[in-house]
Amino acid sequence: MSNKDSRLVYSTETGRIKQPQTPVSRPAGDGIVRIQRQTSGRKGKGVCVITGIDADDVTIAKIAADLKKKCGCGGSVKDGVIEIQGDKRDLLKSTLEAQGFRVKLAGG
C-alpha cells in the first residue's frame, strides 16, 4: 500500500477522524419539471419519477414530503429525483403547478 492511498481514520488522541464531505453538484435543468411513470426494475410496480427540480436537497425533500402527503402514498428522494409510488401523474402535475413549477408529463 502506498502513502497516497492511506488515510488516517482513527487516532488515539482525537478519536474518529471525519472526512470533509464535498457537496454533490447536479447539472442545471431547463426549468421544466418532468413526471414519468416507470416500472422497470421494480417487479411490475409502477412509480412516478419526478425530475428537473432545480433546488437543493433540503428543498427537494420538503417538496417530496408534501407530494407524498397529497397523494397518500410512499416515495423517496434519490440524487435529486423524487419517486412517488403508484400512478398519480395527474394529481402530481396539478400539485406541482400550484407550487409554481412548469410541468410536463413525459414518457408513456
Backbone hydrogen bonds, N-H to C=O, Kabsch-Sander energy under -0.5 kcal/mol:
donor,donor_aa,acceptor,acceptor_aa,energy
5,D,2,S,-0.7
6,S,2,S,-0.8
11,S,15,G,-2.1
15,G,11,S,-2.7
17,I,9,V,-2.1
18,K,16,R,-0.5
33,V,31,G,-0.5
33,V,102,R,-3.4
34,R,51,T,-2.5
35,I,104,K,-2.4
36,Q,34,R,-0.5
36,Q,49,V,-2.4
37,R,106,A,-0.5
38,Q,47,V,-2.8
42,R,39,T,-1.6
44,G,39,T,-0.9
45,K,42,R,-1.7
47,V,38,Q,-2.4
48,C,84,I,-3.3
49,V,36,Q,-3.8
49,V,47,V,-0.6
50,I,48,C,-0.5
50,I,82,I,-3.2
51,T,34,R,-2.4
51,T,49,V,-0.6
54,D,52,G,-0.7
55,A,53,I,-1.3
60,I,56,D,-2.2
61,A,57,D,-2.1
62,K,58,V,-1.9
63,I,59,T,-2.3
64,A,60,I,-2.5
65,A,61,A,-2.1
66,D,62,K,-2.1
67,L,63,I,-2.4
68,K,64,A,-2.4
69,K,65,A,-1.8
70,K,66,D,-2.3
71,C,67,L,-2.3
72,G,68,K,-1.7
73,C,68,K,-1.4
76,S,83,E,-2.4
78,K,81,V,-2.7
81,V,78,K,-1.6
82,I,50,I,-2.1
83,E,76,S,-3.2
84,I,48,C,-2.7
85,Q,74,G,-2.5
86,G,46,G,-2.4
88,K,86,G,-1.0
92,L,88,K,-2.5
93,K,89,R,-2.6
94,S,90,D,-2.2
95,T,91,L,-2.1
96,L,92,L,-2.5
97,E,93,K,-2.3
98,A,94,S,-1.7
99,Q,95,T,-0.9
100,G,97,E,-1.3
101,F,96,L,-2.1
102,R,31,G,-0.6
103,V,101,F,-0.6
104,K,33,V,-2.5
106,A,35,I,-2.8
106,A,104,K,-0.7
